Amino acid sequence: MIIALDGPAGAGKTSTARAVAKGLGYFYMDTGAMYRAITLAVLNESESYSEVDAARISDAVSVDVRYIQEQMLVLLNGEDVTELLRTPWINKHVSTVSSFKAVREKLVDIQRSVARHMIDEGYGVVVDGRDIGTVVFPEAACKFFMIASPEVRAQRRYDELLGQGKPADYDEILQNVNDRDAIDSGRDVAPLRQADDALVLDTSTMSFKEQVSQVINTVLERQEQHDV
């Protein structure tokens, strides 16, 4: 079974998806980290990149994933870059790089291949991103669209950075959230949108435990209905 969690940046997709996968004994695929890896490759060459540059670079590099003790690692040209992907530098550029057609086509192929392999091995997969239920896995058995106000999402990111001992500016983070929303929703290729059959979860006032429980309970109900 594939479980798809879509939504804008900061809505809680990644942390919820990880916890759901752990709770159900599924594997978790962080598609956002894969796009961040391509973004890292592009930025390592130049911050003044064009769509042509991004297409050329994405075609030249390899992106792969490995699971170590159920934790997904992202490999760029065979090197583990997982710990390098959650920086303000990457945050600033990832939505733009992700909007390029060649980048999305490359990574969608990889994501589908990884999921097929996991399912063939008898595992379920939890996947989060922007277009999982609409483009990457429209056949997913359970789809969720997670939302929260921009202010709430910015505050979460602000608190996360401070908790990590990193400098943070709330206004700058809020602007980044709004900019990413505009890019993700307005791009021509696979824009952020809710799948028709997705359950909407507004996490603005939900606790993390409530988010996870809602998703797991819905999945278990679907499984029971399928088994009847």
Backbone torsions as a table, in degrees:
resi	resn	phi	psi	omega
1	MET	NA	140.7	174.7
2	ILE	-109.2	130.3	175.9
3	ILE	-112.1	123.3	-176.6
4	ALA	-108.5	128.5	174.5
5	LEU	-121.1	113.7	178.6
6	ASP	-113.2	166.9	177.1
7	GLY	150.3	171.2	-178.6
8	PRO	-73.1	169.5	179.1
9	ALA	-61.0	135.4	174.7
10	GLY	84.9	5.9	-179.6
11	ALA	-80.6	-7.5	179.0
12	GLY	101.1	13.1	-175.9
13	LYS	-61.0	-50.8	-171.7
14	THR	-66.0	-49.8	-179.2
15	SER	-64.7	-38.7	178.0
16	THR	-66.5	-44.4	-179.2
17	ALA	-61.0	-41.4	178.1
18	ARG	-60.8	-45.8	-177.7
19	ALA	-68.5	-37.7	177.9
20	VAL	-64.5	-45.1	179.1
21	ALA	-59.4	-44.2	179.1
22	LYS	-63.8	-42.7	-178.5
23	GLY	-66.1	-31.7	-178.3
24	LEU	-96.8	-8.3	-176.1
25	GLY	75.1	29.4	179.3
26	TYR	-100.0	169.4	171.9
27	PHE	-92.7	148.1	-179.9
28	TYR	-109.4	130.8	176.7
29	MET	-114.2	115.6	179.9
30	ASP	-92.7	91.7	-178.1
31	THR	-68.8	-31.1	178.7
32	GLY	-61.0	-38.1	178.4
33	ALA	-64.3	-32.9	179.1
34	MET	-68.1	-40.9	175.7
35	TYR	-66.6	-34.5	177.4
36	ARG	-65.3	-33.7	178.4
37	ALA	-64.9	-43.2	176.2
38	ILE	-63.8	-41.0	178.5
39	THR	-60.8	-41.4	176.8
40	LEU	-59.7	-43.5	179.6
41	ALA	-62.3	-40.8	179.6
42	VAL	-65.8	-46.7	-177.3
43	LEU	-68.7	-29.3	177.3
44	ASN	-64.0	-24.6	178.2
45	GLU	-89.5	-43.7	-178.7
46	SER	-170.8	143.0	173.4
47	GLU	-86.4	-8.1	177.9
48	SER	-103.3	61.8	-174.7
49	TYR	-95.4	155.4	173.8
50	SER	-113.9	174.6	176.4
51	GLU	-62.6	-35.5	177.4
52	VAL	-63.7	-42.6	178.1
53	ASP	-60.9	-47.0	-178.1
54	ALA	-62.8	-38.9	178.7
55	ALA	-64.1	-44.0	179.9
56	ARG	-63.8	-45.3	-178.0
57	ILE	-67.1	-43.9	-179.3
58	SER	-63.4	-33.1	178.8
59	ASP	-70.8	-28.2	-174.9
60	ALA	-87.0	-21.9	-175.8
61	VAL	-99.9	161.6	174.6
62	SER	-112.1	137.0	175.4
63	VAL	-122.4	127.8	-178.6
64	ASP	-140.9	164.6	176.6
65	VAL	-126.3	149.5	174.5
66	ARG	-133.5	146.1	177.6
67	TYR	-111.0	118.5	177.3
68	ILE	-118.6	114.1	-176.8
69	GLN	51.5	45.9	176.8
70	GLU	68.8	6.7	176.1
71	GLN	-98.3	130.7	-179.2
72	MET	-84.4	125.7	174.3
73	LEU	-108.2	143.4	179.2
74	VAL	-107.1	126.7	-179.2
75	LEU	-109.2	128.7	174.9
76	LEU	-113.0	114.6	-174.4
77	ASN	52.1	40.1	176.2
78	GLY	83.5	-3.8	-178.5
79	GLU	-102.7	133.7	177.8
80	ASP	-71.0	112.7	-178.6
81	VAL	-114.7	14.2	-173.9
82	THR	-51.6	-43.9	-175.2
83	GLU	-75.7	-7.1	-177.5
84	LEU	-98.2	-0.4	-165.6
85	LEU	-95.1	-11.5	-175.4
86	ARG	-110.6	60.9	-179.6
87	THR	-119.9	156.2	176.5
88	PRO	-56.1	-33.5	178.9
89	TRP	-59.9	-47.1	177.9
90	ILE	-69.7	-42.4	-179.8
91	ASN	-54.3	-38.5	-175.4
92	LYS	-67.0	-28.9	-171.5
93	HIS	-112.8	-15.3	-168.6
94	VAL	-63.6	-37.0	-179.4
95	SER	-66.1	-38.0	178.5
96	THR	-66.6	-49.6	179.3
97	VAL	-61.3	-38.7	-178.6
98	SER	-68.5	-18.9	-178.2
99	SER	-79.7	-11.4	-176.1
100	PHE	-78.3	132.9	-173.6
101	LYS	-57.3	-46.6	-176.1
102	ALA	-63.7	-37.2	178.8
103	VAL	-65.5	-45.9	-178.2
104	ARG	-65.6	-41.4	-179.1
105	GLU	-62.3	-41.9	180.0
106	LYS	-62.5	-47.8	-174.4
107	LEU	-76.0	-31.9	175.5
108	VAL	-61.5	-41.8	177.2
109	ASP	-60.0	-43.4	180.0
110	ILE	-65.3	-45.0	-178.6
111	GLN	-61.4	-42.8	178.8
112	ARG	-64.9	-39.1	-180.0
113	SER	-64.2	-44.9	179.3
114	VAL	-61.8	-46.0	-178.4
115	ALA	-63.7	-42.5	179.2
116	ARG	-60.7	-41.2	179.7
117	HIS	-62.7	-44.9	-179.9
118	MET	-62.6	-44.0	-179.0
119	ILE	-66.9	-40.0	177.2
120	ASP	-61.6	-29.6	178.6
121	GLU	-83.5	-1.2	176.1
122	GLY	93.5	15.3	-178.5
123	TYR	-105.4	152.6	169.2
124	GLY	-87.8	160.0	-177.1
125	VAL	-134.2	131.7	172.6
126	VAL	-106.8	126.2	-175.4
127	VAL	-128.0	134.2	175.7
128	ASP	-123.3	153.7	-179.7
129	GLY	173.3	-148.8	-179.6
130	ARG	-109.7	-28.0	-173.9
131	ASP	-134.6	30.3	-175.4
132	ILE	-67.0	-49.4	-177.4
133	GLY	-79.1	-14.7	-177.8
134	THR	-101.4	-33.2	-173.4
135	VAL	-123.6	-53.6	-170.9
136	VAL	-71.1	-51.6	-179.8
137	PHE	-131.5	68.9	179.5
138	PRO	-64.1	-15.6	179.6
139	GLU	-89.3	3.8	-177.7
140	ALA	-53.1	138.2	-176.0
141	ALA	-69.3	-34.1	179.7
142	CYS	-132.1	128.5	-179.4
143	LYS	-125.9	137.6	178.4
144	PHE	-131.2	143.2	176.0
145	PHE	-121.1	108.1	-174.2
146	MET	-96.8	129.0	-178.8
147	ILE	-130.8	163.6	172.4
148	ALA	-166.5	156.3	-179.0
149	SER	-63.5	151.6	178.0
150	PRO	-56.0	-38.0	-178.7
151	GLU	-64.7	-42.1	178.5
152	VAL	-65.4	-42.1	-179.2
153	ARG	-66.4	-39.5	178.0
154	ALA	-65.8	-40.4	179.6
155	GLN	-64.1	-39.0	178.2
156	ARG	-61.6	-44.8	-179.1
157	ARG	-66.7	-40.4	178.1
158	TYR	-59.2	-48.4	179.9
159	ASP	-64.4	-37.2	179.6
160	GLU	-62.8	-46.1	-179.3
161	LEU	-64.7	-43.2	178.3
162	LEU	-62.7	-39.0	178.9
163	GLY	-64.2	-25.1	178.1
164	GLN	-90.2	3.0	-179.2
165	GLY	74.8	22.1	-178.5
166	LYS	-104.2	151.0	177.9
167	PRO	-66.4	145.9	-178.2
168	ALA	-150.1	140.6	176.5
169	ASP	-123.6	113.6	-174.5
170	TYR	-58.6	-46.5	-177.7
171	ASP	-61.8	-39.2	178.2
172	GLU	-66.4	-40.2	179.5
173	ILE	-66.0	-42.8	179.2
174	LEU	-61.4	-41.2	177.9
175	GLN	-62.9	-40.6	178.1
176	ASN	-63.2	-40.4	178.1
177	VAL	-61.4	-47.0	-179.5
178	ASN	-65.8	-39.2	178.2
179	ASP	-63.8	-43.5	-179.4
180	ARG	-65.9	-38.0	177.4
181	ASP	-60.5	-44.9	-178.5
182	ALA	-63.8	-42.3	179.7
183	ILE	-67.6	-47.3	-176.3
184	ASP	-64.1	-39.3	-177.3
185	SER	-80.9	-26.1	-173.9
186	GLY	-99.8	-3.9	-177.3
187	ARG	-68.1	152.6	-178.4
188	ASP	-74.3	-34.1	-175.7
189	VAL	-98.4	119.4	175.5
190	ALA	47.1	60.6	-179.6
191	PRO	-66.6	157.8	175.7
192	LEU	-65.9	121.7	174.7
193	ARG	-160.3	159.6	-179.4
194	GLN	-80.4	131.2	172.8
195	ALA	-67.3	147.0	-177.6
196	ASP	-58.7	-31.4	-176.6
197	ASP	-103.6	20.6	179.9
198	ALA	-91.7	144.0	174.0
199	LEU	-86.2	126.1	-179.7
200	VAL	-83.6	130.8	174.7
201	LEU	-120.4	110.1	175.2
202	ASP	-88.9	108.7	-173.7
203	THR	-92.4	8.3	-175.5
204	SER	-55.0	-39.4	-177.8
205	THR	-119.1	12.5	179.7
206	MET	-92.5	143.8	172.3
207	SER	-76.8	162.6	178.5
208	PHE	-60.1	-42.1	179.6
209	LYS	-60.8	-39.1	179.1
210	GLU	-66.0	-40.6	178.5
211	GLN	-59.4	-50.1	-177.2
212	VAL	-63.6	-45.1	-178.8
213	SER	-61.8	-40.5	-179.4
214	GLN	-61.3	-44.4	-178.8
215	VAL	-67.7	-48.1	-178.0
216	ILE	-61.9	-44.4	-179.3
217	ASN	-63.1	-38.6	178.1
218	THR	-65.2	-42.7	179.1
219	VAL	-62.3	-45.0	-179.3
220	LEU	-64.2	-36.9	176.9
221	GLU	-64.5	-42.1	178.0
222	ARG	-62.7	-40.7	179.2
223	GLN	-63.1	-42.1	178.7
224	GLU	-63.2	-42.1	179.2
225	GLN	-64.0	-37.5	-179.5
226	HIS	-68.9	-33.5	-177.1
227	ASP	-78.4	-22.7	-177.4
228	VAL	-69.5	NA	NA
